[in-house]
């Protein structure tokens, strides 16, 4: 007989296509390496072809780790990560330009670099000394502004925090989930999907997307995660299982009639 241990994430809230936060309680005995080595599985993708949408996805200007591999932690470990949000189209960055604007402005021009759909590209030790407050602008090969991110109190300030870090737990300014206009201070996940800030690990979010309702959770225990749905908080029906061990969960509900249902995620050890 197979023993099944089930971890239930409790405290359920109704989804109203906000983004809305569904709070969940779970244990979080995870190590830094767990989050830095897991890619996110996307359960469903839109059917229509999307043009590439490349953007700055992660910023590390006060590094707490030796990312350059030179045996010490210095400004040479600063990182900027780009993300291609398209599910279908790759993007060649040849001739594109990244401008880094702070008290030591600098620019970076890309060579023949291709970012695959939902893929990442990162620059370690970019030109100049990056400050905790600044602005990053991305231009395509025709000098069209593609993306702009202002962080900290640069030019009067923004809603994005500054880049100052006290430990590896908050060294990264990250879009969460990847590609969304929602920035958090969290651990570095360069080359992998971003995770929420420490205080929001183990919570289930919903984001209204063009293709449906994205249900997303990060910072979970490493388990096989399943999604259940209910209209009355009494009768629950399983609608999706990711079928592999992970500490991230993602599912897109394309049935718009279910937008006001209740959802919970269940962690299983088989």
WOJOQUI-V588113 format. One record per backbone hydrogen bond with DSSP energy under -1.0 kcal/mol. NH is the residue of the N-H (numbers start at 0). CO is the residue of the C=O. E is the energy in kcal/mol with one decimal. If there is no record, write none. Layout:
NH|CO|E / NH|CO|E
//
This chain:
4|268|-1.8 / 6|266|-3.1 / 8|264|-1.2 / 14|260|-1.5 / 21|203|-3.6 / 29|27|-2.0 / 33|30|-1.0 / 35|31|-1.3 / 54|82|-1.9 / 56|80|-3.2 / 57|80|-1.3 / 58|172|-2.6 / 59|78|-2.8 / 66|64|-1.5 / 76|73|-1.9 / 77|74|-1.5 / 78|59|-2.0 / 79|122|-1.8 / 80|57|-2.6 / 81|120|-3.9 / 82|54|-2.3 / 83|118|-2.3 / 84|52|-3.0 / 90|114|-2.0 / 92|112|-3.5 / 94|109|-2.1 / 95|92|-2.7 / 96|138|-2.3 / 97|107|-3.3 / 98|136|-3.1 / 99|105|-3.1 / 100|134|-3.2 / 105|99|-2.3 / 107|97|-2.5 / 109|95|-2.5 / 112|110|-2.0 / 114|90|-2.8 / 117|83|-1.5 / 117|85|-1.0 / 118|115|-2.1 / 120|81|-1.9 / 122|79|-2.9 / 124|77|-3.2 / 133|150|-1.6 / 134|100|-2.2 / 135|148|-2.8 / 136|98|-2.5 / 137|146|-3.0 / 138|96|-3.0 / 139|143|-2.2 / 142|139|-1.9 / 145|137|-3.4 / 146|137|-1.4 / 148|135|-2.6 / 150|133|-2.7 / 151|159|-2.1 / 155|152|-1.1 / 156|153|-1.2 / 157|151|-1.2 / 162|131|-2.6 / 169|166|-1.4 / 171|185|-2.6 / 172|58|-2.8 / 173|183|-2.8 / 174|56|-2.3 / 175|181|-3.0 / 179|176|-2.1 / 181|179|-1.4 / 183|173|-2.5 / 185|171|-2.5 / 191|188|-2.7 / 199|196|-2.1 / 200|197|-1.5 / 201|217|-2.5 / 202|199|-1.3 / 203|21|-2.4 / 204|215|-3.5 / 205|19|-1.8 / 206|213|-2.3 / 208|211|-2.9 / 212|252|-2.5 / 213|206|-2.9 / 214|250|-3.5 / 215|204|-2.3 / 216|248|-2.3 / 219|246|-2.2 / 222|220|-1.1 / 222|245|-2.2 / 223|267|-1.6 / 225|265|-2.7 / 226|239|-3.5 / 227|263|-3.0 / 228|236|-2.6 / 229|261|-2.3 / 236|228|-2.2 / 238|226|-2.9 / 239|226|-1.3 / 241|224|-2.3 / 245|222|-2.5 / 248|216|-2.7 / 250|214|-2.1 / 252|212|-3.1 / 255|253|-1.1 / 257|254|-1.9 / 258|255|-1.5 / 260|257|-1.9 / 261|229|-3.3 / 263|227|-1.9 / 265|225|-3.0 / 266|6|-2.6 / 267|223|-2.6 / 268|4|-2.2
//
